[in-house]
Amino acid sequence: MTKIDEKVEKLLAKHPGLTKLEAIKIVTEKNERKKKKRSEKTDRSNAKKLRNEANRPERR
């Protein structure tokens, strides 16, 4: 069983009123939000690194 299947099963156990399709949609949307957040964090980190490199004096 894949991780997504496990998460769907846990969600269905916790909320028995959901259908399997609804649970899959919820898990998929959550994963997309997490990917987006991770990407934004990486972009901020990369921008900060570039900014710091530009401000660093050259060493000889």
C-alpha positions in Angstrom: 0.0 0.0 0.0 1.3 3.4 -0.9 1.6 6.3 1.5 -1.3 8.1 -0.2 -3.5 5.0 0.1 -2.6 4.8 3.8 -3.5 8.5 4.3 -6.8 8.0 2.5 -7.6 5.0 4.7 -6.8 6.9 7.9 -9.0 9.8 6.7 -11.9 7.5 5.9 -11.5 5.8 9.3 -11.6 9.2 11.1 -14.5 10.5 9.0 -16.7 7.6 7.9 -19.1 10.0 6.1 -16.6 10.7 3.4 -16.5 8.8 0.2 -13.2 7.4 -1.1 -13.1 9.9 -3.9 -13.6 12.8 -1.5 -10.8 11.5 0.7 -8.5 11.2 -2.3 -9.3 14.7 -3.3 -8.6 16.1 0.2 -5.2 14.2 0.4 -4.2 15.3 -3.1 -5.1 19.0 -2.4 -3.1 18.9 0.9 -0.1 17.4 -0.9 -0.3 20.2 -3.5 -0.4 22.9 -0.8 2.6 21.3 0.9 4.6 21.2 -2.4 3.7 24.9 -3.1 4.8 25.9 0.4 8.1 24.0 0.1 8.8 25.6 -3.3 8.1 29.1 -1.9 10.5 28.4 1.0 13.2 27.2 -1.4 12.7 30.3 -3.6 13.1 32.6 -0.6 16.2 30.7 0.6 17.8 30.9 -2.8 17.0 34.6 -3.1 18.5 35.2 0.3 21.7 33.4 -0.7 22.0 35.4 -3.9 21.5 38.6 -2.0 24.2 37.7 0.5 26.6 36.7 -2.2 26.2 40.0 -3.9 26.8 41.9 -0.6 29.9 39.9 0.4 33.2 41.6 -0.2 35.7 39.8 -2.4 38.5 38.1 -0.7 42.1 37.9 -2.0 
